[in-house]
């Protein structure tokens, strides 16, 4: 399995090892998550072919897939995907059979398949996916003309500088994955530079500070 530019097998192994703990962790900001899901649905028109990148154990996918005609949820970690598939199997009554699929993949591998999507979703994803310009280029290539990219991801560049210093050290000892640092302003600028038109840039967090802008951008 090829990995995104700037990533290596350590990232897949890190998330494989973290999968069970990740799956058992509660959502940090339930109210903010609910607002994000509601706003995401507003940009999913009937008949939407949706792709989620970095889906983790499928929490968002299982909540959003009923708004799409088809929903492919992907992650770099095979163990994350296995847990997501177990969740789907345990919720057969939700009517998502045949509509929602989980598989191990990255944006780079999906581009080679020449499939196009009306919506590409990435929650807590861009800062973990490697070189930002490269990943945004892959996302644009995956979108049908006029499709939307929906993102909500931590902007490490706006956080305490000590966090930025600690992450590389933690990665050296296997306690953190690869992380790309950018600010909210530079993230929006990069999305525009990739050819997108920004439709929304919002903060959904219910806590005092929210370093994860919700950005919706339309492909040409």
Secondary structure, 3 states (H helix, E strand, C coil): CCCCCCCCHHHHHHHHHHHHHHHHCCCCCHHHHHHHHHHHHHCCCCCCEEEECCCCCCHHHHHHHHHCCEEEEEECCHHHHHHHHHHHHCCHHHCCCCCEEEEECCHHHHHCCCCCEEEEEEECCHHHCCCHHHHHHHHHHHEEEEEEEEEECCCHHHCCHHHHHHHHHHHHCCCCCCCCCCCHHHHHHHHHHCCCEEEEEECCCCCCCCCCCEEEEECC
